[in-house]
Every structure is written in C-alpha cells, then in structure tokens.
C-alpha cells in the first residue's frame, strides 16, 4: 500500500489519531533481495508463434489463478457510456489530476519519489527545487511528464529521452513544455524511437555523454487497453480493447525486457531504476523480475495512490545497481534478438526460480489482484443500472437472485404481450448478468474519502489551480496584454509626435535668420 493513503484519508480527528511512523512503514510493500552469491543463469530462450501462443497462462505458483481469471471476467464489462463515470466515482483519488505537469504521469512520479527518494531529495520534502547536477534517461515516456517533473525538481539536471514515433502526435515529446536545452531527445539510428531496435544505439549515445553512467533511469512504456479520451465515444473500439486486458502483460513483455537492458547498461553503479509494469503473473514476467533482483540491491513492486486502483498498473522500483551486469545483459540481448514477426519469447533461462522469490512475488500479485477485484466490483456495482434491464434490477434489489425466481416474478409482472421476449432476453443474457447480480447482492460498496490537497503537500508539488481561478487568471492575463498593447501604441504615438517635432525644429534651424533692423541714432 502507498503510505500516502493513510495520511490523506479523511478521519475523525477526535477518535482516530494520525498514523504513526511505524504504521506508515508497515504498509509499504516488502522488498525482495537475493541472498548469497549471484546466480549464473543458463540461457534457455524459447519462442512461439502468435497463432500458437497468443497469450501466456498465469503461473499458479505466483498467483491464485481462479481469482485472477475472475477479475478478468469483471473487466469484460468495462465498456459502454456509464463506465467512465463509474470508474471515476470508484477512485477516491480521481480528482488529483495533473498539478503543473502535462499529464497524470508527472504526479505519479512525484508520488513515487516522495516514498522512495528516486531523486535523492526525498520528494522535495524541504523545498520544491534543488540545485546540483543530476543525469537521467527517460525511455518510452512520451509526451514527457517524467522528464518535466525531473527538470522541475532538479533545476540543473540533464537527460536523454527516447520514445516511439507514432501517427498520434500527442504521444510524442511535448517539447514546448520542456526545457529543451536540458533534454537530449534521441530517436535512434533509424529515427523511429523504437526501443526494440534502437536500445543499443541509445546506450552508446548515453555513455558517450555520461561515461560513468546516469543517476536515474525511468521507463513508462505500455500498451493501450482502453481508448484515449471519452470512453463512450467509440463503443466498437472499446469492446475490442477491453478484450486486450487479458493480453496486456504479454504484449508488454518485450518492452519491459528492452527497458531493463537500457537501465542496466546506462545506470551508474549504485543508482536506481523505475519502470512501469502491469500484471506479473506469467513465468516470463517472473524471470524478468528475477533478473532485476540479480542486477540491483533489491526490488519493490509499488502501486502509487495516484494510479487508478482498478487497473493492473504498478511500478517496479530497483535500488542500487550492482557494478557488473554484463552476463544478464547478454542473456536479455539474445532474447530480444529471438523475437520476430509474429514470434514471441516465452522463456528466458532454465534455472528454477527460488522458493523465496516465488513466495514474495505471489504475495505482491495477490495484493494487486485483490485490489483489482474489490475496485472492479465497486465499478460494476455503480454500473448495474446500465447493465441490467429495469425490471430485472428491481427484482434483484428486492432479493430475488436465482434465475428461476426471477423468471417466475417476471411472469407475474410483465404484460403478456411482452413476456416471451422479456424472458427469452433474460435467459440469453443471464451469463452476462450473473456476475453483476452476485455483486449487487454480496458486495458492499465502500469508497474512502481523501483530502487530496494534503497529498500535494506530502509530495511537495503545486496543487491544481481551481478552474474558476484559472479562468480569472486567463481574463487577467488578457487584460494585462491589452494594457501592454495600449501602452505600446501610446508610446509609438508619442515617439511619432517627438519625431515630427524634431523635423520641424531642424527645418526651422536650417533657415537663415532675418537680422533685426537697427534704428538710426540721432
């Protein structure tokens, strides 16, 4: 759990005291670190065609498979015009928005930095901005909110960034919001920004500028499984993307692999790496995380409160890179080369994963799956009116949950000319209605309340300007601009008048003066 949650939850100050330091430490996720000598991993890279293996199954050693599959069935309902409103209502931190940054990712890294001290400033606990040189590499992070935060927090930081060039310009770097003289945007030898083919050239470029390695590597890459913008605007696209929830982890595995390659090759010894992951329930994901544990002092899987609770998004925090990671880099390099058109890697090495690691990873996965189940149930509870027909919803609220009971009551209440169609429709759609009916009758909707302004204080970043205040500021800004233009116009007119006066004066000075006639004396 993110300790921020305990600090910002609204409570009765008379009966519920503020959490102690020990309580805050207790809710932090458990880190994993290897004990003893580092293992020499034996390469056993296996691949499969996408037609043969479109997705990897969950590994029962690291997750409760039944619970995991149940959560995926709940997410199949995440579509339609009411989903977005229900999702937002089920997230008590939804209104965090983006502070002064270009998107929510800037708030997420501020949240993580305050907890895990990525920038060695403890999230700006003493002041907003810090002097002193620091270097970073920001990969797969367009449009650049991570870089924007690092530039803001570390006023003398320098970095290199790479992100994929796409047809969507909103995913490319928003250089107008970044200090371009402090971020070197690099798209690789082929100019695509594709990390799969350009990770080596990126590392060579970084090390040519920072021979000892950089102080921080961040990765925010992922595959979209929900439409951008308004959820209800494109139902067909939403339905297709919602089915991708089950493949999100598998689709992201190569991207995670290449981000790890960049980190272990570009980081200086003793420095951290932060990378986004989704579900980590397959053997391949477990092997990638185990390699991270071999390359760093310890690894932590963290869900910041600034990340929406219903999704699988989490961040792996890797602390203190070890000096020699060459053998692990060689293994990952070979695995990346094994990918091909419609061909994916399914296994990396033959060494068995240790019992301690499997136990730790299962605990982290169960925390994630349980959280997703709870919040997904909250969302479906709020969406019930749009999923169940009104007559069925009314019966469920009266306590009728069995299909035979519901059909019997429908026969009593629905007009005869509509009965056949109503019953047929209900029985046809009952598999879809079943989970919603179960949630309505067994799930208790409990959504905590947060003081979100307090979160900004804890993370030491500026709050969101109020919309009305923002509107007033715009009006004032326009008024100032208008005044400035008027002043400039008046100054121009004044200068013009001065110029005319000078011309007249010069013309007068150029004419010979007439001597005054002297009066004759006498």
C-alpha positions as CSV (number, residue, x, y, z in Angstrom):
1,X,0.0,0.0,0.0
2,X,1.0,3.6,-0.6
3,X,1.5,5.2,2.9
4,X,0.1,8.4,1.4
5,X,-3.3,6.7,1.6
6,X,-3.1,6.6,5.4
7,X,-2.0,10.2,5.6
8,X,-4.7,11.7,3.4
9,X,-7.7,9.6,4.4
10,X,-10.4,11.7,6.0
11,X,-10.9,10.6,9.6
12,X,-12.5,11.7,12.8
13,X,-9.6,13.5,14.5
14,X,-11.2,13.0,17.9
15,X,-11.4,9.2,17.7
16,X,-8.8,8.3,15.0
17,X,-5.3,9.5,15.7
18,X,-2.9,10.3,12.9
19,X,-0.9,7.2,11.7
20,X,2.5,6.7,13.4
21,X,5.8,6.3,11.6
22,X,5.7,2.6,12.4
23,X,2.3,2.2,10.8
24,X,3.4,4.0,7.7
25,X,6.4,1.8,7.4
26,X,4.3,-1.3,7.9
27,X,2.1,-0.7,4.9
28,X,4.9,-0.3,2.5
29,X,5.3,-3.3,0.1
30,X,8.0,-5.8,1.1
31,X,11.2,-5.5,-1.0
32,X,13.0,-8.6,-2.3
33,X,16.7,-9.0,-2.3
34,X,18.9,-12.0,-3.2
35,X,21.0,-13.6,-0.5
36,X,24.3,-15.3,-1.2
37,X,26.2,-15.3,-4.5
38,X,24.6,-14.1,-7.7
39,X,23.3,-17.0,-9.8
40,X,24.8,-17.7,-13.2
41,X,21.7,-18.0,-15.4
42,X,21.7,-20.7,-18.1
43,X,20.2,-19.5,-21.3
44,X,17.1,-21.4,-22.4
45,X,15.4,-18.9,-24.7
46,X,12.1,-20.4,-26.1
47,X,9.8,-18.8,-28.7
48,X,6.4,-19.5,-30.1
49,X,4.3,-18.1,-32.9
50,X,1.5,-15.7,-32.0
51,X,-1.0,-18.1,-33.6
52,X,0.2,-21.0,-31.5
53,X,0.6,-19.0,-28.2
54,X,-1.5,-15.7,-28.4
55,X,-1.1,-15.3,-24.6
56,X,0.9,-16.9,-21.8
57,X,-1.1,-18.5,-19.0
58,X,-0.9,-17.4,-15.4
59,X,1.6,-19.4,-13.2
60,X,-0.2,-21.0,-10.3
61,X,3.0,-20.6,-8.2
62,X,2.8,-16.9,-8.2
63,X,-1.0,-16.1,-8.3
64,X,-4.3,-17.6,-7.4
65,X,-5.4,-18.5,-11.0
66,X,-9.1,-18.7,-10.2
67,X,-9.2,-15.3,-8.6
68,X,-7.1,-13.8,-11.4
69,X,-9.4,-15.2,-14.1
70,X,-12.5,-13.9,-12.2
71,X,-11.0,-10.4,-12.2
72,X,-10.5,-10.6,-16.0
73,X,-14.2,-11.5,-16.4
74,X,-15.2,-8.5,-14.4
75,X,-13.2,-6.3,-16.6
76,X,-15.0,-7.6,-19.7
77,X,-17.9,-5.4,-18.5
78,X,-15.7,-2.2,-18.7
79,X,-17.4,-0.7,-21.7
80,X,-20.4,1.5,-22.6
81,X,-21.4,5.0,-21.8
82,X,-21.5,4.6,-18.0
83,X,-18.1,3.0,-17.5
84,X,-16.1,6.2,-17.3
85,X,-18.3,7.8,-14.7
86,X,-18.4,4.6,-12.6
87,X,-14.6,4.2,-12.8
88,X,-14.1,7.8,-11.7
89,X,-16.6,7.5,-8.8
90,X,-14.9,4.3,-7.6
91,X,-11.5,6.1,-7.4
92,X,-11.2,8.5,-4.4
93,X,-8.1,10.0,-5.9
94,X,-9.5,10.7,-9.4
95,X,-9.5,14.4,-8.9
96,X,-5.8,14.6,-8.3
97,X,-5.5,15.5,-12.0
98,X,-2.0,16.7,-13.1
99,X,-0.8,19.5,-10.9
100,X,1.5,21.7,-13.1
101,X,2.6,18.8,-15.3
102,X,1.4,17.9,-18.8
103,X,-0.4,14.8,-17.6
104,X,-1.1,12.5,-14.7
105,X,2.3,10.7,-15.1
106,X,4.0,13.8,-13.6
107,X,2.0,13.4,-10.4
108,X,2.7,9.6,-10.3
109,X,6.5,10.1,-10.4
110,X,6.2,12.8,-7.7
111,X,4.2,10.4,-5.6
112,X,6.8,7.6,-6.0
113,X,9.7,10.0,-5.5
114,X,8.3,11.1,-2.2
115,X,8.1,7.5,-1.0
116,X,11.3,6.0,-2.5
117,X,13.6,9.0,-2.9
118,X,14.4,8.5,-6.6
119,X,15.9,12.0,-7.0
120,X,17.8,11.9,-3.6
121,X,15.6,14.9,-2.5
122,X,13.1,12.8,-0.6
123,X,10.4,14.1,-2.9
124,X,11.3,17.7,-2.2
125,X,10.4,17.3,1.4
126,X,12.4,20.5,2.3
127,X,11.9,22.7,-0.8
128,X,10.4,22.4,-4.2
129,X,13.5,22.7,-6.3
130,X,17.1,21.5,-5.8
131,X,20.4,22.7,-7.3
132,X,23.2,20.4,-8.1
133,X,23.9,18.3,-11.3
134,X,22.0,15.1,-11.9
135,X,21.6,13.0,-15.0
136,X,18.8,10.7,-16.2
137,X,17.5,8.6,-19.1
138,X,13.7,8.7,-19.7
139,X,12.5,5.9,-22.1
140,X,9.2,5.1,-23.6
141,X,7.8,8.1,-21.7
142,X,6.3,10.4,-24.3
143,X,4.9,13.0,-24.2
144,X,7.4,13.7,-21.4
145,X,5.8,14.2,-17.9
146,X,8.5,12.2,-16.2
147,X,11.2,14.5,-17.7
148,X,9.1,17.5,-16.9
149,X,9.0,16.5,-13.2
150,X,12.7,15.8,-13.1
151,X,13.6,19.1,-14.8
152,X,11.3,20.9,-12.3
153,X,12.5,19.1,-9.2
154,X,16.2,19.1,-10.1
155,X,16.9,22.5,-11.6
156,X,20.3,21.6,-13.1
157,X,19.5,18.1,-14.3
158,X,20.4,16.9,-17.8
159,X,18.8,13.9,-19.5
160,X,18.4,11.8,-22.7
161,X,15.0,10.7,-23.8
162,X,13.6,8.2,-26.3
163,X,10.0,7.4,-27.2
164,X,8.3,5.8,-30.2
165,X,7.3,7.9,-33.1
166,X,3.7,7.2,-34.0
167,X,0.9,8.7,-36.1
168,X,-0.5,10.2,-32.9
169,X,1.4,13.4,-32.2
170,X,0.0,13.6,-28.7
171,X,2.3,10.6,-27.8
172,X,5.5,12.3,-29.0
173,X,7.6,14.7,-26.8
174,X,5.8,18.0,-26.0
175,X,9.0,20.0,-26.3
176,X,7.1,23.3,-25.8
177,X,6.5,22.2,-22.2
178,X,10.1,21.0,-21.6
179,X,13.4,22.9,-21.2
180,X,14.9,21.7,-24.5
181,X,18.4,22.7,-23.5
182,X,18.3,20.1,-20.7
183,X,16.8,17.1,-22.5
184,X,18.5,15.5,-25.5
185,X,15.8,13.7,-27.5
186,X,17.2,10.8,-29.4
187,X,15.2,8.6,-31.8
188,X,17.9,6.0,-32.5
189,X,19.9,5.2,-35.6
190,X,16.8,4.6,-37.7
191,X,14.9,7.7,-36.4
192,X,11.9,5.7,-35.2
193,X,12.4,5.8,-31.4
194,X,11.7,2.0,-31.4
195,X,13.4,0.6,-28.3
196,X,13.3,-2.9,-29.7
197,X,15.8,-2.0,-32.5
198,X,17.5,1.1,-31.0
199,X,18.3,0.2,-27.4
200,X,22.0,-0.4,-28.2
201,X,22.5,2.8,-30.1
202,X,20.7,4.6,-27.2
203,X,23.1,3.1,-24.7
204,X,26.1,4.0,-26.8
205,X,24.8,7.6,-27.2
206,X,24.2,7.9,-23.4
207,X,27.6,6.5,-22.4
208,X,29.3,8.8,-24.9
209,X,27.9,11.7,-23.0
210,X,27.9,10.2,-19.5
211,X,30.8,7.7,-19.4
212,X,30.2,6.7,-15.7
213,X,26.5,6.2,-16.3
214,X,23.5,8.3,-15.3
215,X,21.9,8.8,-11.9
216,X,18.4,7.5,-12.8
217,X,16.6,5.6,-15.5
218,X,12.8,5.8,-15.8
219,X,10.5,3.8,-18.1
220,X,6.8,4.3,-18.6
221,X,6.2,2.2,-21.6
222,X,3.0,0.2,-22.1
223,X,0.2,-0.9,-24.5
224,X,-3.1,0.8,-24.6
225,X,-6.0,-1.3,-23.5
226,X,-8.6,1.4,-23.1
227,X,-9.5,4.2,-25.6
228,X,-8.0,7.6,-25.1
229,X,-10.4,10.4,-24.5
230,X,-14.1,9.9,-23.8
231,X,-14.8,6.2,-23.2
232,X,-18.3,6.2,-24.6
233,X,-17.3,7.9,-27.9
234,X,-16.3,4.7,-29.7
235,X,-18.1,1.6,-28.4
236,X,-16.6,-0.8,-31.0
237,X,-13.1,0.2,-30.3
238,X,-13.8,0.0,-26.6
239,X,-15.1,-3.6,-26.9
240,X,-12.0,-4.7,-28.9
241,X,-9.6,-3.0,-26.4
242,X,-11.4,-4.3,-23.3
243,X,-10.6,-7.9,-24.5
244,X,-6.9,-6.9,-24.6
245,X,-6.9,-6.7,-20.7
246,X,-6.1,-10.4,-20.7
247,X,-3.0,-9.8,-23.0
248,X,-1.7,-6.6,-21.6
249,X,1.1,-8.3,-19.6
250,X,2.2,-10.5,-22.5
251,X,2.1,-7.6,-25.0
252,X,4.3,-5.5,-22.7
253,X,6.9,-8.2,-22.0
254,X,9.4,-7.3,-24.8
255,X,9.1,-3.6,-24.0
256,X,9.9,-4.4,-20.3
257,X,12.8,-6.5,-21.4
258,X,14.4,-3.7,-23.5
259,X,13.8,-1.1,-20.8
260,X,15.7,-3.4,-18.4
261,X,18.5,-3.6,-21.0
262,X,18.8,0.2,-21.2
263,X,18.7,0.5,-17.4
264,X,21.4,-2.0,-16.6
265,X,23.7,-0.6,-19.3
266,X,23.2,3.1,-18.8
267,X,23.0,3.4,-15.0
268,X,26.0,4.3,-12.9
269,X,26.8,1.8,-10.1
270,X,24.6,2.4,-7.0
271,X,21.7,4.3,-8.8
272,X,18.0,3.4,-9.1
273,X,15.7,2.3,-12.0
274,X,11.9,2.8,-12.0
275,X,9.7,1.0,-14.6
276,X,6.0,0.5,-15.2
277,X,4.6,-3.0,-15.3
278,X,1.1,-4.4,-15.3
279,X,0.1,-7.9,-14.1
280,X,3.1,-10.0,-13.4
281,X,1.5,-13.5,-13.2
282,X,3.4,-15.3,-16.0
283,X,6.6,-17.3,-15.8
284,X,8.2,-14.9,-18.3
285,X,7.4,-11.8,-16.1
286,X,8.7,-13.7,-13.1
287,X,12.0,-14.4,-14.9
288,X,12.4,-10.7,-15.9
289,X,11.8,-9.5,-12.3
290,X,14.3,-12.2,-11.1
291,X,16.9,-10.8,-13.4
292,X,16.2,-7.3,-12.0
293,X,16.8,-8.8,-8.5
294,X,20.2,-10.1,-9.7
295,X,21.2,-6.6,-11.0
296,X,20.1,-4.4,-8.1
297,X,20.4,-4.5,-4.3
298,X,16.6,-5.0,-4.0
299,X,13.4,-4.7,-6.0
300,X,10.0,-3.4,-4.9
301,X,6.6,-3.6,-6.7
302,X,4.7,-0.4,-5.8
303,X,1.2,0.8,-6.6
304,X,1.1,4.6,-6.0
305,X,-2.2,6.1,-4.9
306,X,-2.0,8.4,-7.9
307,X,-2.5,5.4,-10.2
308,X,-6.1,4.3,-10.8
309,X,-6.9,1.4,-8.4
310,X,-8.9,-0.8,-10.8
311,X,-6.1,-1.2,-13.3
312,X,-3.1,-3.5,-13.2
313,X,-0.6,-0.7,-13.4
314,X,2.3,-0.8,-10.9
315,X,5.9,0.3,-10.8
316,X,9.0,-1.7,-10.1
317,X,11.5,0.3,-8.0
318,X,15.0,-1.1,-8.3
319,X,17.5,0.3,-5.9
320,X,21.3,0.5,-6.2
321,X,22.5,-1.2,-9.4
322,X,25.4,-3.5,-8.9
323,X,28.7,-3.0,-10.8
324,X,28.8,-5.9,-13.2
325,X,25.6,-6.9,-15.0
326,X,27.2,-8.0,-18.3
327,X,26.1,-11.6,-18.2
328,X,22.4,-10.6,-17.6
329,X,22.6,-8.0,-20.3
330,X,23.9,-10.7,-22.8
331,X,21.0,-13.0,-21.9
332,X,18.4,-10.3,-22.4
333,X,20.1,-9.1,-25.7
334,X,19.9,-12.7,-27.1
335,X,16.2,-12.9,-26.0
336,X,15.4,-9.6,-27.8
337,X,17.1,-10.8,-30.9
338,X,14.9,-14.0,-30.8
339,X,11.7,-12.0,-31.3
340,X,10.5,-12.0,-34.9
341,X,7.4,-11.2,-37.0
342,X,4.5,-12.9,-35.1
343,X,7.0,-14.7,-33.0
344,X,7.4,-14.1,-29.2
345,X,9.7,-15.2,-26.5
346,X,8.1,-17.4,-23.8
347,X,11.0,-18.4,-21.6
348,X,14.5,-17.0,-20.8
349,X,16.5,-19.4,-18.7
350,X,16.5,-22.9,-17.3
351,X,17.4,-22.2,-13.7
352,X,14.5,-22.8,-11.3
353,X,13.2,-19.7,-9.5
354,X,13.9,-19.8,-5.8
355,X,11.2,-20.6,-3.3
356,X,11.8,-17.3,-1.5
357,X,11.4,-15.3,-4.7
358,X,8.2,-17.2,-5.8
359,X,6.7,-16.6,-2.3
360,X,7.5,-12.9,-2.4
361,X,6.1,-12.5,-5.9
362,X,2.9,-14.4,-5.1
363,X,2.3,-12.0,-2.1
364,X,2.8,-9.0,-4.4
365,X,0.5,-10.4,-7.1
366,X,-2.2,-11.3,-4.6
367,X,-2.2,-7.8,-3.2
368,X,-2.7,-6.5,-6.7
369,X,-5.4,-9.0,-7.8
370,X,-7.4,-8.5,-4.6
371,X,-7.3,-4.7,-5.0
372,X,-8.4,-5.0,-8.6
373,X,-11.2,-7.4,-7.7
374,X,-12.5,-5.0,-5.0
375,X,-12.4,-1.9,-7.1
376,X,-13.8,-3.7,-10.2
377,X,-16.7,-4.8,-8.1
378,X,-17.2,-1.2,-7.0
379,X,-17.4,-0.1,-10.6
380,X,-19.8,-2.8,-11.6
381,X,-22.0,-2.1,-8.6
382,X,-22.2,1.5,-9.9
383,X,-22.8,0.4,-13.5
384,X,-25.6,-2.1,-12.6
385,X,-28.4,0.2,-13.8
386,X,-26.9,0.3,-17.3
387,X,-26.2,-3.5,-17.5
388,X,-29.4,-5.0,-16.0
389,X,-32.9,-4.3,-17.5
390,X,-35.0,-2.2,-15.2
391,X,-37.5,-5.0,-14.4
392,X,-34.6,-7.4,-13.5
393,X,-32.7,-4.8,-11.5
394,X,-35.9,-4.1,-9.5
395,X,-36.3,-7.8,-8.7
396,X,-32.6,-8.2,-7.7
397,X,-33.0,-5.2,-5.3
398,X,-36.0,-7.0,-3.7
399,X,-33.8,-10.0,-3.0
400,X,-34.5,-12.3,-6.0
401,X,-31.2,-13.6,-7.3
402,X,-31.8,-17.1,-8.7
403,X,-32.7,-17.2,-12.5
404,X,-35.8,-19.4,-11.8
405,X,-37.1,-17.0,-9.2
406,X,-36.5,-14.0,-11.4
407,X,-38.4,-15.7,-14.4
408,X,-41.3,-16.6,-12.1
409,X,-41.6,-13.0,-10.9
410,X,-41.3,-11.7,-14.4
411,X,-44.2,-13.9,-15.4
412,X,-46.3,-12.2,-12.7
413,X,-45.3,-8.6,-13.5
414,X,-44.6,-8.3,-17.3
415,X,-47.6,-7.8,-19.6
416,X,-48.5,-11.0,-21.6
417,X,-47.6,-9.5,-25.0
418,X,-44.1,-8.7,-23.8
419,X,-43.5,-11.7,-21.6
420,X,-42.0,-14.1,-24.1
421,X,-39.4,-11.6,-25.4
422,X,-38.5,-10.4,-21.9
423,X,-37.9,-13.9,-20.5
424,X,-36.0,-15.0,-23.7
425,X,-33.8,-12.0,-23.5
426,X,-33.1,-12.5,-19.8
427,X,-32.2,-16.2,-20.1
428,X,-30.0,-15.5,-23.2
429,X,-28.1,-12.7,-21.4
430,X,-28.0,-14.4,-17.9
431,X,-24.3,-15.4,-18.2
432,X,-23.6,-11.7,-18.7
433,X,-25.9,-10.6,-15.8
434,X,-24.8,-13.3,-13.4
435,X,-21.6,-11.5,-12.1
436,X,-23.5,-8.2,-11.7
437,X,-26.4,-9.8,-9.8
438,X,-23.8,-11.5,-7.5
439,X,-22.0,-8.2,-6.9
440,X,-25.3,-6.4,-6.2
441,X,-26.3,-8.9,-3.5
442,X,-23.0,-9.7,-1.9
443,X,-20.6,-6.7,-2.4
444,X,-20.6,-3.8,0.0
445,X,-19.7,-0.5,-1.7
446,X,-17.1,1.2,0.4
447,X,-15.1,4.1,-1.1
448,X,-12.9,6.0,1.2
449,X,-12.7,9.8,1.2
450,X,-9.3,11.6,0.7
451,X,-8.1,15.1,1.4
452,X,-6.3,15.4,-2.0
453,X,-4.9,18.8,-1.2
454,X,-2.9,17.1,1.6
455,X,-1.4,14.7,-1.0
456,X,0.1,17.6,-2.8
457,X,1.6,18.9,0.4
458,X,3.1,15.5,1.2
459,X,4.6,15.2,-2.3
460,X,5.6,18.9,-2.2
461,X,4.3,19.8,-5.6
462,X,1.9,22.6,-6.6
463,X,-1.8,22.0,-6.3
464,X,-4.1,22.1,-9.3
465,X,-5.4,25.7,-9.9
466,X,-9.1,25.9,-9.4
467,X,-11.0,26.1,-12.7
468,X,-12.7,29.4,-11.7
469,X,-9.3,30.7,-10.5
470,X,-7.7,29.6,-13.8
471,X,-10.4,31.3,-15.8
472,X,-9.9,34.5,-13.8
473,X,-6.2,34.3,-14.3
474,X,-6.7,34.0,-18.1
475,X,-9.0,37.0,-18.0
476,X,-6.4,39.0,-16.0
477,X,-3.7,37.8,-18.4
478,X,-5.7,39.0,-21.4
479,X,-6.4,42.4,-19.7
480,X,-2.7,42.8,-19.0
481,X,-1.8,42.0,-22.6
482,X,-4.5,44.5,-23.7
483,X,-3.0,47.2,-21.4
484,X,0.5,46.4,-22.7
485,X,-0.6,46.8,-26.3
486,X,-2.3,50.1,-25.4
487,X,0.9,51.3,-23.7
488,X,3.0,50.3,-26.7
489,X,0.6,52.1,-29.0
490,X,0.7,55.2,-26.9
491,X,4.5,55.1,-26.8
492,X,4.6,54.7,-30.5
493,X,2.3,57.7,-31.0
494,X,4.4,59.7,-28.5
495,X,7.6,58.8,-30.4
496,X,6.0,59.7,-33.7
497,X,5.0,63.1,-32.3
498,X,8.5,63.6,-31.0
499,X,9.9,62.7,-34.4
500,X,7.6,65.3,-36.1
501,X,8.7,68.0,-33.6
502,X,12.4,67.2,-34.3
503,X,11.8,67.5,-38.1
504,X,10.0,70.9,-37.6
505,X,12.8,72.1,-35.3
506,X,15.5,71.1,-37.7
507,X,13.8,72.8,-40.6
508,X,13.5,76.0,-38.7
509,X,17.1,75.8,-37.6
510,X,18.2,75.4,-41.2
511,X,16.6,78.7,-42.4
512,X,18.7,81.9,-42.3
513,X,17.5,84.2,-39.5
514,X,16.5,87.7,-40.5
515,X,18.5,90.4,-38.8
516,X,16.5,92.9,-36.9
517,X,16.7,96.4,-38.4
518,X,18.6,98.8,-36.2
519,X,17.0,102.1,-35.5
520,X,19.1,105.1,-36.7
521,X,20.7,107.0,-33.9
522,X,20.5,110.7,-33.7
